[in-house]
Amino acid sequence: MTTNNKNFQPSATEIERRYRNTRAAMEMAELDAVIISGSEYTGFEGAVRYMCGFHILHRYAYVVVPMSGEPTCVFPKEATWVGDHTQTFIEQREFPAHCGKWMADYCKGQGWKRIGVYGLSYIISVRDYQALADTGLEFIDFDEAFDHSRAGKSAEELASVRASMEINKVGVLAVIQAYDAGKTEAELMGVAEEAFASCGTARNTMDMVLVGPNGSLLPQMVFADPNRRVQDSDGLLYGLEVAGPGGHWVEFSRLLAPTGISNDTRRLMDAYAEFHE
């Protein structure tokens, strides 16, 4: 296996670019500050990592970004020893027993009136949101504005995306090479996961499979079965999504159907090929 396990920590120039873009979006929304939420739920960790470099291992975390001045990372006290907090490039770090109460008091103490929240609908914990709402300050959904602000990728980020894709391809090719009728679905998935972990994905993998008889693919993604043994007549499409050391998620998949595919799958493949022409 030959992959680049480089740790994609952003440069000072990249960090400045991220904050400049975020604050431009904040200015357009007429905000005094923004609270960036993240949790260990797959895919919900990225915003915190983007803004402070911390890779959430367990629980949740926040980054409080004022329109001017230094940002602050806010971690729950119970997770003090969970995750490497030295990864963050932000100097101001807090570990309160109640993150929401701490942020509420901080917002009031700064005299802020209008605050954006990234993750207001899906990420922020109910307890923390309630503490913020009880302040009587104005909190607005900042999801779309923040996502737009970070949609454009720098050269550094594109290098991280390509590194993630390289890792993803290593796992997919490992499954193809390990394929043998009689192995279980999960046994083949394990080959990919071994490759991913050794390349530095940590917990940032999301492994699923589409499977069907006689070269077909049933429509629902499922967990790989640890008991069902694959057959050459199966259709198998492992959905292997990963984020490499830089935290950028990608997905790369290839169909396995040793004895051929069904007519329905053929129409699907033709449509896919036509889309990419």
KATAJO-V364467 format. One record per residue. RES is the residue in three letters. PHI is phi in radians with two decimals (NA if undefined). PSI is psi as a letter, one per 40 degrees, with the letter a starting at -180 (* if undefined). D_FIRST is the distance of its C-alpha to the first C-alpha in whole Angstrom. Layout:
# KATAJO-V364467
res:RES phi:PHI psi:PSI d_first:D_FIRST
res:RES phi:PHI psi:PSI d_first:D_FIRST
This chain:
# KATAJO-V364467
res:MET phi:NA psi:h d_first:0
res:THR phi:-2.20 psi:g d_first:4
res:THR phi:-2.25 psi:i d_first:6
res:ASN phi:-1.57 psi:h d_first:10
res:ASN phi:-1.59 psi:f d_first:11
res:LYS phi:-0.94 psi:h d_first:15
res:ASN phi:-1.46 psi:h d_first:17
res:PHE phi:-1.47 psi:g d_first:19
res:GLN phi:-1.36 psi:h d_first:23
res:PRO phi:-1.17 psi:i d_first:26
res:SER phi:-1.30 psi:i d_first:28
res:ALA phi:-1.05 psi:d d_first:31
res:THR phi:-1.14 psi:d d_first:32
res:GLU phi:-1.17 psi:d d_first:30
res:ILE phi:-1.07 psi:d d_first:31
res:GLU phi:-1.07 psi:d d_first:35
res:ARG phi:-1.10 psi:d d_first:34
res:ARG phi:-1.08 psi:d d_first:33
res:TYR phi:-1.25 psi:d d_first:36
res:ARG phi:-1.10 psi:d d_first:38
res:ASN phi:-1.16 psi:d d_first:37
res:THR phi:-1.11 psi:d d_first:38
res:ARG phi:-1.24 psi:d d_first:41
res:ALA phi:-1.13 psi:d d_first:42
res:ALA phi:-1.18 psi:d d_first:42
res:MET phi:-1.10 psi:d d_first:44
res:GLU phi:-1.11 psi:d d_first:47
res:MET phi:-1.09 psi:d d_first:47
res:ALA phi:-1.54 psi:e d_first:47
res:GLU phi:0.99 psi:f d_first:50
res:LEU phi:-1.77 psi:i d_first:48
res:ASP phi:-1.50 psi:d d_first:49
res:ALA phi:-2.86 psi:i d_first:45
res:VAL phi:-2.42 psi:i d_first:42
res:ILE phi:-1.90 psi:h d_first:40
res:ILE phi:-1.68 psi:h d_first:37
res:SER phi:-1.78 psi:i d_first:36
res:GLY phi:-2.63 psi:i d_first:32
res:SER phi:-2.52 psi:i d_first:31
res:GLU phi:-1.30 psi:e d_first:29
res:TYR phi:-0.97 psi:h d_first:29
res:THR phi:-0.94 psi:h d_first:26
res:GLY phi:1.62 psi:e d_first:26
res:PHE phi:-1.69 psi:e d_first:29
res:GLU phi:-1.56 psi:e d_first:28
res:GLY phi:-1.17 psi:d d_first:27
res:ALA phi:-1.16 psi:d d_first:30
res:VAL phi:-1.13 psi:d d_first:31
res:ARG phi:-1.10 psi:d d_first:27
res:TYR phi:-1.11 psi:d d_first:28
res:MET phi:-1.63 psi:e d_first:32
res:CYS phi:-2.45 psi:e d_first:31
res:GLY phi:1.54 psi:e d_first:27
res:PHE phi:-1.41 psi:h d_first:27
res:HIS phi:-1.70 psi:h d_first:25
res:ILE phi:-1.14 psi:h d_first:27
res:LEU phi:-1.68 psi:d d_first:26
res:HIS phi:-2.70 psi:i d_first:29
res:ARG phi:1.22 psi:b d_first:33
res:TYR phi:-2.68 psi:i d_first:33
res:ALA phi:-2.84 psi:i d_first:34
res:TYR phi:-2.41 psi:i d_first:36
res:VAL phi:-2.20 psi:h d_first:37
res:VAL phi:-1.70 psi:h d_first:40
res:VAL phi:-2.03 psi:h d_first:41
res:PRO phi:-1.38 psi:i d_first:44
res:MET phi:-1.09 psi:d d_first:45
res:SER phi:-2.47 psi:i d_first:46
res:GLY phi:1.77 psi:a d_first:45
res:GLU phi:-1.49 psi:i d_first:42
res:PRO phi:-1.32 psi:i d_first:40
res:THR phi:-2.33 psi:h d_first:39
res:CYS phi:-1.50 psi:h d_first:37
res:VAL phi:-2.17 psi:h d_first:38
res:PHE phi:-2.04 psi:i d_first:36
res:PRO phi:-1.17 psi:h d_first:38
res:LYS phi:-1.00 psi:d d_first:39
res:GLU phi:-1.17 psi:e d_first:38
res:ALA phi:-1.88 psi:f d_first:34
res:THR phi:-0.96 psi:d d_first:35
res:TRP phi:-1.84 psi:f d_first:33
res:VAL phi:-2.04 psi:h d_first:30
res:GLY phi:1.66 psi:i d_first:27
res:ASP phi:-1.60 psi:g d_first:27
res:HIS phi:-1.28 psi:e d_first:30
res:THR phi:-1.29 psi:e d_first:29
res:GLN phi:-1.17 psi:d d_first:27
res:THR phi:-1.23 psi:i d_first:30
res:PHE phi:-1.69 psi:e d_first:31
res:ILE phi:-1.77 psi:h d_first:35
res:GLU phi:-1.36 psi:d d_first:37
res:GLN phi:-1.45 psi:h d_first:39
res:ARG phi:-2.33 psi:h d_first:38
res:GLU phi:-2.17 psi:i d_first:40
res:PHE phi:-2.29 psi:g d_first:40
res:PRO phi:-1.36 psi:i d_first:43
res:ALA phi:-1.20 psi:d d_first:44
res:HIS phi:-2.33 psi:h d_first:44
res:CYS phi:-1.06 psi:d d_first:42
res:GLY phi:-1.09 psi:d d_first:45
res:LYS phi:-1.13 psi:d d_first:48
res:TRP phi:-1.08 psi:d d_first:46
res:MET phi:-1.15 psi:d d_first:45
res:ALA phi:-1.07 psi:d d_first:49
res:ASP phi:-1.11 psi:d d_first:51
res:TYR phi:-1.15 psi:d d_first:49
res:CYS phi:-1.06 psi:d d_first:49
res:LYS phi:-1.15 psi:d d_first:53
res:GLY phi:-1.14 psi:d d_first:53
res:GLN phi:-1.46 psi:e d_first:52
res:GLY phi:1.33 psi:f d_first:54
res:TRP phi:-1.31 psi:i d_first:52
res:LYS phi:-2.05 psi:d d_first:53
res:ARG phi:-2.21 psi:h d_first:51
res:ILE phi:-2.25 psi:h d_first:47
res:GLY phi:-1.50 psi:i d_first:44
res:VAL phi:-2.28 psi:h d_first:42
res:TYR phi:-1.52 psi:h d_first:38
res:GLY phi:1.68 psi:e d_first:37
res:LEU phi:-1.09 psi:d d_first:41
res:SER phi:-1.55 psi:d d_first:41
res:TYR phi:-2.22 psi:e d_first:38
res:ILE phi:-2.02 psi:d d_first:36
res:ILE phi:-1.01 psi:i d_first:39
res:SER phi:-1.22 psi:i d_first:40
res:VAL phi:-1.07 psi:d d_first:44
res:ARG phi:-1.06 psi:d d_first:45
res:ASP phi:-1.24 psi:d d_first:44
res:TYR phi:-1.08 psi:d d_first:45
res:GLN phi:-1.08 psi:d d_first:48
res:ALA phi:-1.10 psi:d d_first:49
res:LEU phi:-1.21 psi:d d_first:48
res:ALA phi:-1.09 psi:d d_first:51
res:ASP phi:-1.19 psi:e d_first:53
res:THR phi:-1.27 psi:d d_first:54
res:GLY phi:1.41 psi:e d_first:55
res:LEU phi:-1.32 psi:i d_first:53
res:GLU phi:-1.63 psi:h d_first:52
res:PHE phi:-2.01 psi:h d_first:48
res:ILE phi:-2.14 psi:i d_first:47
res:ASP phi:-1.22 psi:h d_first:44
res:PHE phi:-1.98 psi:e d_first:41
res:ASP phi:-1.03 psi:d d_first:38
res:GLU phi:-1.13 psi:d d_first:39
res:ALA phi:-1.11 psi:d d_first:40
res:PHE phi:-1.21 psi:d d_first:37
res:ASP phi:-1.09 psi:d d_first:34
res:HIS phi:-1.14 psi:d d_first:36
res:SER phi:-1.17 psi:d d_first:36
res:ARG phi:-1.90 psi:e d_first:32
res:ALA phi:-1.21 psi:d d_first:31
res:GLY phi:-1.27 psi:h d_first:31
res:LYS phi:-1.74 psi:h d_first:28
res:SER phi:-1.40 psi:i d_first:28
res:ALA phi:-1.07 psi:d d_first:25
res:GLU phi:-1.10 psi:d d_first:24
res:GLU phi:-1.18 psi:d d_first:23
res:LEU phi:-1.10 psi:d d_first:22
res:ALA phi:-1.10 psi:d d_first:19
res:SER phi:-1.19 psi:d d_first:18
res:VAL phi:-1.05 psi:d d_first:19
res:ARG phi:-1.14 psi:d d_first:16
res:ALA phi:-1.14 psi:d d_first:14
res:SER phi:-1.07 psi:d d_first:14
res:MET phi:-1.16 psi:d d_first:14
res:GLU phi:-1.06 psi:d d_first:11
res:ILE phi:-1.11 psi:d d_first:10
res:ASN phi:-1.01 psi:d d_first:12
res:LYS phi:-1.13 psi:d d_first:11
res:VAL phi:-1.03 psi:d d_first:8
res:GLY phi:-1.17 psi:d d_first:10
res:VAL phi:-1.11 psi:d d_first:12
res:LEU phi:-1.13 psi:d d_first:11
res:ALA phi:-1.12 psi:d d_first:9
res:VAL phi:-1.14 psi:d d_first:13
res:ILE phi:-1.06 psi:d d_first:14
res:GLN phi:-1.21 psi:d d_first:13
res:ALA phi:-1.50 psi:e d_first:14
res:TYR phi:-1.02 psi:h d_first:17
res:ASP phi:-2.79 psi:h d_first:20
res:ALA phi:-0.96 psi:h d_first:24
res:GLY phi:1.88 psi:d d_first:25
res:LYS phi:-1.32 psi:i d_first:22
res:THR phi:-1.44 psi:i d_first:23
res:GLU phi:-0.98 psi:d d_first:22
res:ALA phi:-1.22 psi:d d_first:21
res:GLU phi:-1.08 psi:d d_first:19
res:LEU phi:-1.18 psi:d d_first:17
res:MET phi:-1.06 psi:d d_first:17
res:GLY phi:-1.08 psi:d d_first:16
res:VAL phi:-1.11 psi:d d_first:12
res:ALA phi:-1.13 psi:d d_first:12
res:GLU phi:-1.13 psi:d d_first:13
res:GLU phi:-1.07 psi:d d_first:11
res:ALA phi:-1.12 psi:d d_first:8
res:PHE phi:-1.08 psi:d d_first:11
res:ALA phi:-1.09 psi:d d_first:12
res:SER phi:-1.23 psi:e d_first:9
res:CYS phi:-1.66 psi:e d_first:9
res:GLY phi:1.74 psi:f d_first:13
res:THR phi:-1.33 psi:e d_first:15
res:ALA phi:0.97 psi:b d_first:17
res:ARG phi:-1.58 psi:e d_first:20
res:ASN phi:-1.52 psi:g d_first:19
res:THR phi:-2.36 psi:i d_first:18
res:MET phi:-2.43 psi:h d_first:21
res:ASP phi:-1.90 psi:h d_first:20
res:MET phi:-2.47 psi:i d_first:23
res:VAL phi:-2.57 psi:i d_first:23
res:LEU phi:-1.72 psi:h d_first:26
res:VAL phi:-2.50 psi:i d_first:27
res:GLY phi:-2.83 psi:i d_first:30
res:PRO phi:-1.42 psi:i d_first:32
res:ASN phi:0.94 psi:f d_first:33
res:GLY phi:1.26 psi:e d_first:30
res:SER phi:-1.76 psi:i d_first:31
res:LEU phi:-2.29 psi:h d_first:30
res:LEU phi:-1.18 psi:i d_first:32
res:PRO phi:-1.28 psi:e d_first:33
res:GLN phi:-1.73 psi:h d_first:32
res:MET phi:-1.29 psi:h d_first:28
res:VAL phi:-2.39 psi:i d_first:28
res:PHE phi:-1.22 psi:i d_first:26
res:ALA phi:-1.13 psi:h d_first:24
res:ASP phi:-1.35 psi:h d_first:26
res:PRO phi:-1.36 psi:e d_first:25
res:ASN phi:-1.96 psi:d d_first:28
res:ARG phi:-1.33 psi:h d_first:28
res:ARG phi:-1.61 psi:h d_first:27
res:VAL phi:-1.28 psi:i d_first:25
res:GLN phi:-2.15 psi:i d_first:27
res:ASP phi:-1.09 psi:d d_first:27
res:SER phi:-1.44 psi:e d_first:29
res:ASP phi:-1.21 psi:i d_first:28
res:GLY phi:-1.82 psi:h d_first:27
res:LEU phi:-2.32 psi:h d_first:24
res:LEU phi:-2.32 psi:h d_first:22
res:TYR phi:-1.34 psi:h d_first:20
res:GLY phi:-1.59 psi:g d_first:21
res:LEU phi:-1.91 psi:h d_first:18
res:GLU phi:-1.93 psi:h d_first:19
res:VAL phi:-2.48 psi:i d_first:17
res:ALA phi:-2.18 psi:h d_first:18
res:GLY phi:-1.35 psi:a d_first:15
res:PRO phi:-1.00 psi:d d_first:16
res:GLY phi:-1.50 psi:e d_first:19
res:GLY phi:1.53 psi:e d_first:21
res:HIS phi:-1.65 psi:h d_first:21
res:TRP phi:-1.43 psi:i d_first:20
res:VAL phi:-2.48 psi:i d_first:19
res:GLU phi:-2.48 psi:h d_first:19
res:PHE phi:-2.46 psi:h d_first:17
res:SER phi:-2.41 psi:i d_first:18
res:ARG phi:-2.47 psi:h d_first:19
res:LEU phi:-1.28 psi:h d_first:22
res:LEU phi:-1.95 psi:h d_first:21
res:ALA phi:-2.69 psi:g d_first:25
res:PRO phi:-0.97 psi:d d_first:25
res:THR phi:-1.79 psi:e d_first:29
res:GLY phi:1.94 psi:i d_first:29
res:ILE phi:-1.99 psi:i d_first:30
res:SER phi:-1.31 psi:i d_first:34
res:ASN phi:-1.09 psi:d d_first:36
res:ASP phi:-1.11 psi:d d_first:35
res:THR phi:-1.17 psi:d d_first:32
res:ARG phi:-1.09 psi:d d_first:32
res:ARG phi:-1.11 psi:d d_first:35
res:LEU phi:-1.10 psi:d d_first:32
res:MET phi:-1.17 psi:d d_first:29
res:ASP phi:-1.11 psi:d d_first:32
res:ALA phi:-1.12 psi:d d_first:33
res:TYR phi:-1.12 psi:d d_first:30
res:ALA phi:-1.13 psi:d d_first:29
res:GLU phi:-1.11 psi:d d_first:33
res:PHE phi:-1.07 psi:d d_first:32
res:HIS phi:-1.63 psi:e d_first:29
res:GLU phi:-1.26 psi:* d_first:31
